[in-house]
Amino acid sequence: FEGIVVYDRNGNLLAELTGYSQPEWLNDGRLLCAGLGSAQYNFNKYPGITDKYGIYLFDASLTKAKRIDNGRADAHNPSVSPDNKMIAFTSYDKERQADALFVANIDGSNLKMISYAFPSEKLYHTAWSPNGKAVAVVENSDLYICPVDGKTAPVKMTDKNKMPLIMNTTKFMWIE
């Protein structure tokens, strides 16, 4: 089994979400996650899902999901803003032929690109700052802080002596 398994506090199985990864809970009980993109999964099991890769928002019952990335190619690495009103994720941008960092409202509206990688590079992992004004993203082994407004250039943090995050292979933790 490859996917997300959800149990309640008593150990009762609530859902097996085959073909999904990178889960993040919202305060209201909804679940944000990424589709794994493998042909072996039956994505038609859940209403509204017709594609494999993407960013999905499940309702609190975990029975209905909606793709919320506006059909972006290879969308992955989702994270929820601290106020639960926005998402950040990475996706391939055909125009630039490179990965890019996007933000949008939690329902997928107001999608905007706030940064992009060099064509030979790949973006991984996203994490919101505690105040919701920036998103951290890894480009290969370099860490960047990207202002959400998209007006200010990303700041490369790995060549400085001030690292605002602790990072393992899948998550960041902000240090203030």
N, C-alpha and C positions, 0 to 999 in steps of 0.2 A: 504494500500500500504506500502510495506517495501522495501526500496531501495534508490536510488539516483535520485533526480529530478533536472534538470538543466534548468535555465531560462536565457535569455539574459537580457541586461540592461533595455530593454523596457518592461520586464515582459512576453515576449513570451516564451512559452514552447519549449525547444530545444530537450530534451530527458527525458524519464523515464526509468531508468535502474533498473528494478525489480530484487531483489535478490542480490544486491551489497551494500557494506557499506565501511566505512573508506576511503573516497575519498581524493586524493591529486592531485592537478593540477601540471603539468610540465610547464615550461616556454614557450614551443612551442604549448600549447593548448591541449596536450594529457592528459588523466586522468588515474591515477593509483588507483586501488581499490581492495577490497577483495570480493570474493564470499561468500554469507551468508551460503550456504550449506544446504538449506532446500529443501526437495523433492517437495514442492508446487510450486517452480519456474521453468519456462521453460527456461533453459539455452541454449537450442538449437536454440533459437530465434536469437542469435548472432553467426556469422560464427566463427569457430575455438574453440568454447567452448563446451566441452564434459563432464566436471566434475563440481561438485558443489562447493566444497571448493577450494580456490586457490587465487593467486595474478594475477590480470589481468591488461593489459594496453590497454586502448581504444585509437583509433586514434582521431585526433582533431575534426572529424565530429561526433564522438560518435556513429558510426554505425558499426565499426569493432573492435573486441577485441581479444587479444591474451593472453593465459595463459603463464606467464613468470617465474613460480617457479619450473620448471623441474619436475612437478608432485608430489611435496612434500605433504605429508599427513597433512591435517588440517592447511594449510598455512594461516596466517592472520597477522594483525597489520603492514601493509606496511607503509613505509615512504621513501621519495625521498631525496637523498643527496643534499646539497646546490648547487652543480654544475649541478644537474639534470642528472648525468651520472651513478649513482648507486642507488640501492634500498636496504633497510634492511627489514626483516620480521621475524616473528617467525613461527615455524613449529614443528610438532612432529617428533622426530628422533627415528626410530624403533630400531636401534642398541643400543642406550643408554636407550631406553624406557622412554624418557623425552622430554620436549620441548627444542628447541634450537633456537639460534639467527643466522640468515644467512644474508650474503650480496651477491650481484651479480651486474653485469652490468645492465643497464636499459632494455636491451633486454632479460635478464635472463641468459646470458652466464657468465662464470667464477664464478659459484655459490660456495661459501665456508661457512662452519660453523665457527663462531668466538667465540661462547660460548654456554653453555647448562646449564639447570637447574638440580636440584636434581629430581629423578624420581617422588617424591610425589608433586613437585612444578609445577606451571604454569607460563609461561612468558606472559606479557601483555605490550602493548604500546611500540612503538619504536620512537626515535627521534635522528636525527643526530646532532652532534656538528656543530657550524657554520663553522669550518675549514674542516669538512668532515673527520676528523681523528678518530672519535669515535662515537659510537651509545649508547644511554642510553636505558635501558630496565628495566621493573619492574618484579621482581619475587615475587609473592604474594604481600607483602607490602614492600619489600626491593628494593631499587634503585641501579642499577649497571651501571657503565660506562665501555663499552667494546671497546678496541682499534680495529679498522677495520683490521689491519694487522693480527690479530689473534695470534700474537706471545707473547703478553703480557696478563697476567691474568686480568680478569675483576676486577674492584675496587668497593667494596661495599661502597656506599655513605651514607646510612641511619644511620650508627653508628658513623658518624663523624659530626663535627660542620660546615662543609662547603657543602652546598647543591647547586650544580650548576644549578638546575632546579626548576621551579615552575610547579606543576602538578595538573591538575584536573582529572576528570574521563576518559578523552580521549586524552588529549594533554599535551605536555611538552613545556616549554619555557626556553631556555638557558639564563643564566645571566653571563655576563663576566665583 
